[in-house]
Amino acid sequence: MILKKFISGREKEILRLVAYEHTTKEIANQLYISTHTVISHRKNLMIKLNAKNTAGLVRKGYETGVLALPDSY
């Protein structure tokens, strides 16, 4: 899908961590960025994927192919 081109690598990382239930603070610590940067990336993802909330963000991430289901847990 063309949309994948417009999602940056960092946004994909953040979306993956959101899907695995990490908090904004946990994401920031893991990626060595500020919580404000995480919030900014999440906001941009919500706009790009036209999501209303976090659940919608994760669902649309899978629907568009930005996220993929893991082979195993």
MARPA-840263 format. One record per residue: x, y, z of N, C-alpha, C in turn; residue number from 1. Coordinates in nm, 3 decimals. Example, Ala and Ser with C-alpha at 12.3 -4.5 7.8 and 13.67 -1.06 7.14 Angstrom:
+---------+---------+---------+---------+---------+---------+---------+---------+---------+-----+
!     nxx !     nyy !     nzz !    caxx !    cayy !    cazz !     cxx !     cyy !     czz !  nr !
+---------+---------+---------+---------+---------+---------+---------+---------+---------+-----+
!   1.319 !  -0.569 !   0.780 !   1.230 !  -0.450 !   0.780 !   1.320 !  -0.330 !   0.780 !   1 !
!   1.285 !  -0.225 !   0.708 !   1.367 !  -0.106 !   0.714 !   1.290 !   0.003 !   0.787 !   2 !
+---------+---------+---------+---------+---------+---------+---------+---------+---------+-----+
//
This chain:
+---------+---------+---------+---------+---------+---------+---------+---------+---------+-----+
!     nxx !     nyy !     nzz !    caxx !    cayy !    cazz !     cxx !     cyy !     czz !  nr !
+---------+---------+---------+---------+---------+---------+---------+---------+---------+-----+
!   0.083 !  -0.118 !   0.000 !   0.000 !   0.000 !   0.000 !   0.088 !   0.124 !   0.000 !   1 !
!   0.047 !   0.227 !  -0.071 !   0.124 !   0.349 !  -0.084 !   0.144 !   0.419 !   0.050 !   2 !
!   0.048 !   0.408 !   0.140 !   0.054 !   0.474 !   0.270 !   0.181 !   0.439 !   0.347 !   3 !
!   0.230 !   0.317 !   0.333 !   0.348 !   0.273 !   0.408 !   0.468 !   0.363 !   0.381 !   4 !
!   0.476 !   0.421 !   0.261 !   0.587 !   0.508 !   0.227 !   0.591 !   0.632 !   0.316 !   5 !
!   0.476 !   0.676 !   0.361 !   0.467 !   0.799 !   0.436 !   0.484 !   0.782 !   0.586 !   6 !
!   0.496 !   0.659 !   0.631 !   0.520 !   0.630 !   0.772 !   0.671 !   0.611 !   0.789 !   7 !
!   0.732 !   0.694 !   0.873 !   0.877 !   0.686 !   0.891 !   0.915 !   0.561 !   0.970 !   8 !
!   1.041 !   0.528 !   0.963 !   1.091 !   0.413 !   1.039 !   1.070 !   0.430 !   1.188 !   9 !
!   1.091 !   0.551 !   1.239 !   1.072 !   0.577 !   1.380 !   0.925 !   0.566 !   1.418 !  10 !
!   0.837 !   0.614 !   1.331 !   0.694 !   0.601 !   1.357 !   0.653 !   0.454 !   1.362 !  11 !
!   0.710 !   0.372 !   1.275 !   0.681 !   0.228 !   1.277 !   0.728 !   0.166 !   1.408 !  12 !
!   0.845 !   0.207 !   1.456 !   0.895 !   0.156 !   1.584 !   0.798 !   0.192 !   1.696 !  13 !
!   0.754 !   0.315 !   1.697 !   0.664 !   0.360 !   1.802 !   0.531 !   0.288 !   1.793 !  14 !
!   0.479 !   0.271 !   1.673 !   0.352 !   0.200 !   1.655 !   0.364 !   0.056 !   1.704 !  15 !
!   0.475 !  -0.009 !   1.676 !   0.497 !  -0.147 !   1.722 !   0.498 !  -0.152 !   1.875 !  16 !
!   0.565 !  -0.058 !   1.937 !   0.571 !  -0.056 !   2.084 !   0.435 !  -0.023 !   2.145 !  17 !
!   0.359 !   0.064 !   2.081 !   0.223 !   0.093 !   2.127 !   0.140 !  -0.035 !   2.120 !  18 !
!   0.154 !  -0.109 !   2.011 !   0.078 !  -0.233 !   1.993 !   0.112 !  -0.335 !   2.101 !  19 !
!   0.235 !  -0.329 !   2.153 !   0.277 !  -0.419 !   2.260 !   0.254 !  -0.358 !   2.398 !  20 !
!   0.168 !  -0.258 !   2.404 !   0.119 !  -0.199 !   2.529 !   0.223 !  -0.123 !   2.611 !  21 !
!   0.325 !  -0.070 !   2.547 !   0.422 !   0.012 !   2.620 !   0.366 !   0.151 !   2.640 !  22 !
!   0.397 !   0.211 !   2.754 !   0.352 !   0.347 !   2.782 !   0.442 !   0.446 !   2.708 !  23 !
!   0.397 !   0.569 !   2.703 !   0.477 !   0.674 !   2.639 !   0.614 !   0.684 !   2.705 !  24 !
!   0.617 !   0.680 !   2.836 !   0.745 !   0.690 !   2.909 !   0.835 !   0.571 !   2.878 !  25 !
!   0.779 !   0.451 !   2.873 !   0.858 !   0.332 !   2.841 !   0.915 !   0.340 !   2.700 !  26 !
!   0.834 !   0.388 !   2.607 !   0.880 !   0.402 !   2.468 !   0.994 !   0.503 !   2.462 !  27 !
!   0.976 !   0.615 !   2.528 !   1.080 !   0.719 !   2.530 !   1.211 !   0.665 !   2.586 !  28 !
!   1.203 !   0.594 !   2.697 !   1.323 !   0.537 !   2.758 !   1.390 !   0.434 !   2.668 !  29 !
!   1.310 !   0.350 !   2.605 !   1.365 !   0.244 !   2.521 !   1.432 !   0.300 !   2.395 !  30 !
!   1.375 !   0.408 !   2.339 !   1.427 !   0.465 !   2.215 !   1.520 !   0.585 !   2.239 !  31 !
!   1.544 !   0.618 !   2.367 !   1.632 !   0.730 !   2.402 !   1.586 !   0.862 !   2.340 !  32 !
!   1.455 !   0.888 !   2.351 !   1.397 !   1.012 !   2.304 !   1.308 !   1.067 !   2.415 !  33 !
!   1.264 !   1.190 !   2.401 !   1.179 !   1.250 !   2.504 !   1.036 !   1.201 !   2.490 !  34 !
!   0.962 !   1.212 !   2.600 !   0.820 !   1.174 !   2.595 !   0.745 !   1.265 !   2.498 !  35 !
!   0.787 !   1.390 !   2.487 !   0.722 !   1.483 !   2.393 !   0.740 !   1.437 !   2.248 !  36 !
!   0.856 !   1.380 !   2.219 !   0.880 !   1.328 !   2.084 !   0.791 !   1.207 !   2.057 !  37 !
!   0.775 !   1.121 !   2.154 !   0.686 !   1.005 !   2.139 !   0.544 !   1.053 !   2.114 !  38 !
!   0.499 !   1.149 !   2.192 !   0.364 !   1.203 !   2.175 !   0.347 !   1.264 !   2.036 !  39 !
!   0.448 !   1.333 !   1.989 !   0.444 !   1.394 !   1.855 !   0.434 !   1.287 !   1.746 !  40 !
!   0.514 !   1.181 !   1.758 !   0.508 !   1.072 !   1.660 !   0.372 !   1.004 !   1.663 !  41 !
!   0.320 !   0.981 !   1.782 !   0.190 !   0.916 !   1.795 !   0.081 !   1.003 !   1.732 !  42 !
!   0.087 !   1.132 !   1.757 !  -0.010 !   1.226 !   1.699 !  -0.002 !   1.223 !   1.545 !  43 !
!   0.119 !   1.223 !   1.491 !   0.136 !   1.216 !   1.346 !   0.081 !   1.085 !   1.290 !  44 !
!   0.103 !   0.975 !   1.361 !   0.050 !   0.845 !   1.319 !  -0.103 !   0.846 !   1.318 !  45 !
!  -0.162 !   0.907 !   1.420 !  -0.309 !   0.912 !   1.429 !  -0.365 !   0.989 !   1.308 !  46 !
!  -0.296 !   1.095 !   1.269 !  -0.340 !   1.173 !   1.153 !  -0.321 !   1.091 !   1.025 !  47 !
!  -0.202 !   1.034 !   1.007 !  -0.170 !   0.960 !   0.885 !  -0.260 !   0.837 !   0.866 !  48 !
!  -0.293 !   0.770 !   0.977 !  -0.376 !   0.650 !   0.968 !  -0.524 !   0.679 !   0.992 !  49 !
!  -0.556 !   0.807 !   1.015 !  -0.694 !   0.849 !   1.037 !  -0.759 !   0.770 !   1.151 !  50 !
!  -0.687 !   0.765 !   1.263 !  -0.735 !   0.691 !   1.381 !  -0.787 !   0.788 !   1.486 !  51 !
!  -0.888 !   0.745 !   1.559 !  -0.949 !   0.829 !   1.663 !  -0.888 !   0.805 !   1.800 !  52 !
!  -0.833 !   0.686 !   1.821 !  -0.777 !   0.652 !   1.952 !  -0.669 !   0.545 !   1.934 !  53 !
!  -0.610 !   0.502 !   2.043 !  -0.499 !   0.406 !   2.037 !  -0.543 !   0.272 !   1.979 !  54 !
!  -0.660 !   0.226 !   2.018 !  -0.710 !   0.099 !   1.964 !  -0.724 !   0.108 !   1.812 !  55 !
!  -0.778 !   0.219 !   1.765 !  -0.793 !   0.240 !   1.621 !  -0.659 !   0.252 !   1.552 !  56 !
!  -0.563 !   0.312 !   1.620 !  -0.429 !   0.326 !   1.564 !  -0.366 !   0.190 !   1.539 !  57 !
!  -0.376 !   0.103 !   1.638 !  -0.319 !  -0.032 !   1.624 !  -0.395 !  -0.111 !   1.517 !  58 !
!  -0.528 !  -0.104 !   1.518 !  -0.609 !  -0.176 !   1.419 !  -0.573 !  -0.130 !   1.278 !  59 !
!  -0.565 !  -0.001 !   1.257 !  -0.534 !   0.050 !   1.124 !  -0.389 !   0.020 !   1.085 !  60 !
!  -0.302 !   0.012 !   1.185 !  -0.164 !  -0.029 !   1.156 !  -0.159 !  -0.167 !   1.096 !  61 !
!  -0.238 !  -0.259 !   1.151 !  -0.245 !  -0.395 !   1.096 !  -0.317 !  -0.398 !   0.962 !  62 !
!  -0.427 !  -0.326 !   0.951 !  -0.506 !  -0.325 !   0.827 !  -0.425 !  -0.273 !   0.708 !  63 !
!  -0.340 !  -0.172 !   0.732 !  -0.264 !  -0.113 !   0.623 !  -0.132 !  -0.185 !   0.596 !  64 !
!  -0.097 !  -0.280 !   0.685 !   0.027 !  -0.354 !   0.666 !   0.148 !  -0.286 !   0.728 !  65 !
!   0.129 !  -0.174 !   0.797 !   0.240 !  -0.109 !   0.865 !   0.288 !  -0.198 !   0.978 !  66 !
!   0.196 !  -0.264 !   1.046 !   0.227 !  -0.363 !   1.149 !   0.196 !  -0.502 !   1.094 !  67 !
!   0.271 !  -0.600 !   1.141 !   0.244 !  -0.739 !   1.102 !   0.236 !  -0.823 !   1.228 !  68 !
!   0.153 !  -0.924 !   1.225 !   0.141 !  -1.013 !   1.340 !   0.270 !  -1.094 !   1.352 !  69 !
!   0.320 !  -1.112 !   1.476 !   0.440 !  -1.192 !   1.494 !   0.415 !  -1.338 !   1.465 !  70 !
!   0.520 !  -1.408 !   1.427 !   0.508 !  -1.552 !   1.401 !   0.472 !  -1.629 !   1.527 !  71 !
!   0.523 !  -1.584 !   1.641 !   0.492 !  -1.650 !   1.767 !   0.499 !  -1.547 !   1.879 !  72 !
!   0.442 !  -1.583 !   1.993 !   0.441 !  -1.493 !   2.108 !   0.558 !  -1.520 !   2.192 !  73 !
+---------+---------+---------+---------+---------+---------+---------+---------+---------+-----+
//
